[in-house]
């Protein structure tokens, strides 16, 4: 793995009308010595789309073997880490919230959970296919490319969609650290347990019980990052009964122990965090990496 590499990361704030549907638009420019790569892993997240101008990434979800991805690659919602390798390349990324799935994706999130697929070959993502042409078809400054992507999405933001309000309400409730049970989630939404199961499968990708476990885990991981990787015991969410329960969740969601994770290099993720934490005063807080939008007090940085 390359130790000497350069990376430029730029986050772009989408128009206000798009912000309920997407986390952020971002650009990765990475340069490695010839024949070398940088390796890292992403934590469980919502769906994401990546559009490569150069060499596509190499990646896999969970324990699947690493393989070369596609120029337009979609990762569905994940409950496992995405392991990836990057060579010299330029990649645009777009994070998709559950409401964005309801608004823009013509398919069930459950069918794409914990998978990566060729976005150009899946009808569910056809509305996003022209973005690959935008990033590959114009020789323009990156800010102009971002503006074109934003304009394209704005052109489609008025498309009709079912259940967007209910999906947003469900998502908001899931982020409440005081919410502990699936039955409480259904009661606060005012829907039956069966309807809740269908809603979560269709737009979130997983059963509601797993979603609440994932939220609890992500809050803990985010706090560990925010406190400078100093102490897991201080980062563990209040909903955990004890440290062993947290360790079991960590193994389930990351495929390793907390200590193994802390001891592993994270060259890409750490550079993203360092940059975004450093320029928070100048950049909108919605531009933080998804993992850092979670806080243990239930408030998030932006969306």
C-alpha positions as CSV (number, residue, x, y, z in Angstrom):
1,X,0.0,0.0,0.0
2,X,1.2,3.5,-0.9
3,X,2.5,5.6,2.0
4,X,3.4,8.6,-0.1
5,X,0.3,9.8,-1.8
6,X,-1.6,13.0,-2.3
7,X,-5.3,13.5,-2.0
8,X,-7.6,16.5,-2.6
9,X,-11.1,16.3,-1.1
10,X,-13.7,18.9,-1.9
11,X,-17.3,18.9,-0.5
12,X,-20.1,20.8,-2.3
13,X,-23.3,21.9,-0.6
14,X,-26.3,21.1,-2.8
15,X,-29.3,23.4,-3.2
16,X,-31.6,23.6,-0.2
17,X,-34.3,21.7,-2.1
18,X,-32.0,18.7,-2.5
19,X,-30.7,18.5,1.1
20,X,-33.5,16.3,2.5
21,X,-32.5,13.7,-0.1
22,X,-28.7,13.7,-0.2
23,X,-25.9,13.9,2.3
24,X,-23.4,15.8,0.2
25,X,-21.7,15.9,-3.2
26,X,-17.9,15.4,-3.0
27,X,-14.9,15.0,-5.1
28,X,-11.8,12.8,-4.5
29,X,-8.6,13.5,-6.4
30,X,-6.0,11.0,-5.5
31,X,-2.4,10.5,-6.8
32,X,-0.4,7.5,-5.9
33,X,3.0,6.2,-7.2
34,X,2.6,4.1,-10.3
35,X,1.3,0.6,-9.5
36,X,0.5,1.5,-5.9
37,X,-2.8,2.1,-4.1
38,X,-4.3,3.4,-0.9
39,X,-6.6,1.2,1.2
40,X,-9.2,2.0,3.8
41,X,-12.7,1.0,4.8
42,X,-16.0,2.8,5.2
43,X,-18.4,2.4,8.1
44,X,-22.0,1.2,7.6
45,X,-23.8,4.0,5.8
46,X,-26.8,4.9,3.7
47,X,-26.6,4.3,-0.1
48,X,-24.0,6.1,-2.1
49,X,-23.2,6.6,-5.8
50,X,-19.7,7.2,-7.2
51,X,-18.8,8.3,-10.6
52,X,-15.2,7.8,-11.7
53,X,-13.4,9.9,-14.3
54,X,-10.3,7.7,-14.3
55,X,-9.6,4.2,-12.8
56,X,-12.7,2.9,-10.9
57,X,-12.1,1.9,-7.3
58,X,-11.5,-1.7,-6.1
59,X,-13.9,-2.6,-3.4
60,X,-16.2,-5.1,-1.6
61,X,-18.8,-5.1,1.2
62,X,-17.9,-7.1,4.3
63,X,-16.0,-10.3,3.7
64,X,-16.6,-10.5,0.0
65,X,-13.5,-10.6,-2.2
66,X,-12.2,-7.2,-3.5
67,X,-12.9,-6.6,-7.2
68,X,-12.8,-3.7,-9.6
69,X,-15.9,-1.7,-9.5
70,X,-17.7,0.1,-12.3
71,X,-17.4,3.7,-13.6
72,X,-20.8,4.4,-12.0
73,X,-21.0,2.2,-8.9
74,X,-23.8,2.2,-6.4
75,X,-23.4,0.8,-2.9
76,X,-26.7,0.1,-1.3
77,X,-27.4,0.8,2.4
78,X,-24.8,-1.2,4.4
79,X,-24.6,-3.0,7.8
80,X,-21.0,-4.0,7.1
81,X,-17.9,-2.1,6.2
82,X,-17.0,-1.3,2.6
83,X,-13.3,-2.2,2.0
84,X,-11.8,-0.3,-0.9
85,X,-8.5,0.5,-2.7
86,X,-7.9,3.7,-4.7
87,X,-5.3,4.2,-7.4
88,X,-4.6,7.5,-9.1
89,X,-8.1,8.7,-10.0
90,X,-10.8,11.3,-9.7
91,X,-14.1,10.2,-8.3
92,X,-17.3,12.1,-7.6
93,X,-19.6,10.8,-4.8
94,X,-23.2,11.4,-3.9
95,X,-24.6,10.1,-0.6
96,X,-28.3,9.1,-0.7
97,X,-30.5,9.4,2.4
98,X,-33.6,7.2,2.8
99,X,-35.8,10.0,1.7
100,X,-33.6,10.3,-1.4
101,X,-34.1,6.6,-2.1
102,X,-37.9,7.2,-1.9
103,X,-37.7,10.2,-4.2
104,X,-35.3,9.1,-6.8
105,X,-34.7,5.3,-6.8
106,X,-37.2,3.0,-8.5
107,X,-36.5,-0.1,-6.5
108,X,-36.4,-1.6,-3.0
109,X,-33.4,-0.8,-0.8
110,X,-33.6,-4.3,0.6
111,X,-32.6,-5.7,-2.9
112,X,-29.4,-3.6,-2.8
113,X,-28.5,-3.8,0.9
114,X,-24.8,-4.7,1.6
115,X,-24.1,-4.9,-2.2
116,X,-22.3,-2.9,-4.8
117,X,-23.8,-2.8,-8.3
118,X,-23.2,-1.3,-11.7
119,X,-25.4,1.7,-11.7
120,X,-25.5,1.9,-15.4
121,X,-26.9,-1.6,-15.7
122,X,-29.7,-1.2,-13.1
123,X,-33.0,0.3,-14.1
124,X,-33.6,1.4,-10.5
125,X,-30.8,4.1,-10.8
126,X,-31.4,5.2,-14.4
127,X,-32.2,8.7,-13.3
128,X,-28.6,9.1,-12.1
129,X,-26.9,7.6,-15.2
130,X,-26.4,11.0,-17.0
131,X,-24.3,12.2,-14.1
132,X,-21.5,9.9,-15.4
133,X,-21.6,11.8,-18.7
134,X,-21.5,15.1,-16.9
135,X,-18.3,14.2,-15.0
136,X,-16.7,12.5,-18.0
137,X,-18.0,14.5,-20.9
138,X,-16.9,18.0,-20.1
139,X,-13.4,19.5,-19.7
140,X,-14.5,22.0,-17.1
141,X,-13.3,23.2,-13.7
142,X,-14.5,21.0,-10.9
143,X,-16.7,23.8,-9.4
144,X,-18.5,24.0,-12.8
145,X,-19.0,20.2,-12.9
146,X,-20.5,20.4,-9.4
147,X,-22.9,23.1,-10.5
148,X,-23.9,20.9,-13.5
149,X,-24.6,18.0,-11.2
150,X,-26.6,20.1,-8.9
151,X,-28.6,21.6,-11.8
152,X,-29.3,18.1,-13.1
153,X,-30.7,17.0,-9.7
154,X,-32.7,20.1,-9.3
155,X,-34.3,19.4,-12.7
156,X,-35.7,16.2,-11.2
157,X,-36.4,17.2,-7.6
158,X,-40.1,17.9,-8.4
159,X,-40.8,14.3,-9.5
160,X,-43.7,12.7,-7.7
161,X,-42.8,10.2,-5.0
162,X,-44.8,8.2,-2.4
163,X,-44.1,8.0,1.3
164,X,-41.3,10.7,1.4
165,X,-42.8,12.4,4.4
166,X,-43.2,9.2,6.3
167,X,-39.7,8.1,5.4
168,X,-38.3,11.4,6.7
169,X,-40.3,11.1,9.9
170,X,-39.1,7.5,10.4
171,X,-35.5,8.6,9.8
172,X,-35.8,11.5,12.3
173,X,-37.1,9.2,15.0
174,X,-34.4,6.6,14.4
175,X,-31.8,9.3,15.1
176,X,-33.3,10.0,18.5
177,X,-31.0,8.4,21.1
178,X,-33.9,8.1,23.5
179,X,-35.7,5.7,21.1
180,X,-35.0,2.2,22.3
181,X,-37.5,-0.2,20.8
182,X,-39.2,-1.0,17.5
183,X,-42.6,-0.9,19.1
184,X,-42.0,2.7,20.3
185,X,-40.9,3.6,16.8
186,X,-44.1,2.2,15.3
187,X,-46.2,3.9,17.9
188,X,-44.6,7.3,17.4
189,X,-45.1,6.9,13.6
190,X,-48.6,5.8,14.1
191,X,-48.3,2.6,11.9
192,X,-48.5,-1.1,12.6
193,X,-45.5,-3.3,13.0
194,X,-46.1,-4.9,9.7
195,X,-46.2,-1.5,7.9
196,X,-43.1,-0.5,9.7
197,X,-41.2,-3.6,8.5
198,X,-42.3,-2.9,4.9
199,X,-41.4,0.8,5.1
200,X,-37.9,0.0,6.4
201,X,-37.2,-2.8,3.9
202,X,-38.3,-0.6,1.0
203,X,-36.5,2.6,1.8
204,X,-33.9,1.8,4.5
205,X,-32.8,-1.6,3.4
206,X,-33.0,-3.5,6.7
207,X,-35.5,-4.5,9.4
208,X,-36.2,-1.7,12.0
209,X,-34.5,-3.7,14.8
210,X,-31.3,-3.8,12.9
211,X,-31.6,-0.1,12.0
212,X,-31.9,0.9,15.6
213,X,-28.8,-1.3,16.5
214,X,-26.9,0.4,13.7
215,X,-27.8,3.9,14.8
216,X,-26.7,3.0,18.4
217,X,-23.4,1.6,17.1
218,X,-22.8,4.6,14.7
219,X,-23.3,7.1,17.5
220,X,-20.6,5.3,19.5
221,X,-18.2,5.2,16.6
222,X,-18.8,8.9,15.8
223,X,-18.1,9.9,19.4
224,X,-14.9,7.8,19.4
225,X,-13.7,9.8,16.3
226,X,-14.8,13.1,17.8
227,X,-12.9,12.6,21.0
228,X,-9.6,11.9,19.1
229,X,-9.6,8.1,19.4
230,X,-8.8,8.4,23.1
231,X,-11.3,6.0,24.8
232,X,-13.8,3.5,23.7
233,X,-15.4,3.4,27.2
234,X,-16.1,7.1,27.0
235,X,-17.6,6.8,23.5
236,X,-20.0,3.9,24.1
237,X,-23.7,4.9,23.7
238,X,-25.9,4.9,26.8
239,X,-28.2,2.3,25.3
240,X,-25.5,-0.4,25.6
241,X,-25.8,-2.5,28.7
242,X,-22.1,-3.1,29.0
243,X,-18.9,-3.1,27.0
244,X,-19.2,-6.7,25.9
245,X,-22.5,-5.9,24.1
246,X,-20.8,-3.0,22.3
247,X,-17.9,-5.3,21.2
248,X,-20.4,-7.8,19.8
249,X,-22.1,-5.1,17.8
250,X,-18.7,-3.8,16.6
251,X,-17.8,-7.3,15.3
252,X,-21.2,-7.6,13.7
253,X,-21.0,-4.2,11.9
254,X,-17.2,-3.9,11.2
255,X,-15.9,-7.5,11.2
256,X,-13.3,-6.7,13.8
257,X,-12.9,-5.7,17.4
258,X,-12.7,-2.1,18.5
259,X,-9.0,-2.5,19.3
260,X,-8.3,-4.0,15.9
261,X,-10.1,-1.0,14.3
262,X,-8.2,1.5,16.4
263,X,-4.9,-0.1,15.6
264,X,-5.5,-0.2,11.8
265,X,-4.4,2.6,9.4
266,X,-7.2,4.8,8.0
267,X,-5.4,7.1,5.6
268,X,-8.4,8.2,3.7
269,X,-11.0,8.5,6.5
270,X,-8.5,10.3,8.8
271,X,-7.6,12.9,6.1
272,X,-11.3,13.5,5.4
273,X,-11.9,14.1,9.1
274,X,-8.9,16.3,9.6
275,X,-9.8,18.5,6.7
276,X,-13.5,18.8,7.6
277,X,-12.9,19.4,11.3
278,X,-10.2,22.0,10.4
279,X,-12.4,24.1,8.2
280,X,-15.8,23.7,9.9
281,X,-15.8,27.4,10.6
282,X,-15.8,28.1,6.9
283,X,-17.7,25.1,5.6
284,X,-21.4,24.2,6.2
285,X,-21.6,21.5,8.8
286,X,-23.6,19.3,6.4
287,X,-20.3,18.8,4.6
288,X,-18.9,16.6,7.4
289,X,-18.4,13.0,6.6
290,X,-21.6,11.0,7.3
291,X,-20.1,9.3,10.4
292,X,-19.3,12.7,12.0
293,X,-22.9,14.0,11.6
294,X,-23.9,11.8,14.6
295,X,-23.5,13.0,18.1
296,X,-24.3,11.2,21.4
297,X,-26.7,13.9,22.5
298,X,-28.9,13.1,19.6
299,X,-28.1,16.3,17.7
300,X,-26.4,15.9,14.3
301,X,-24.2,18.2,12.4
302,X,-26.6,19.4,9.7
303,X,-28.4,16.6,7.9
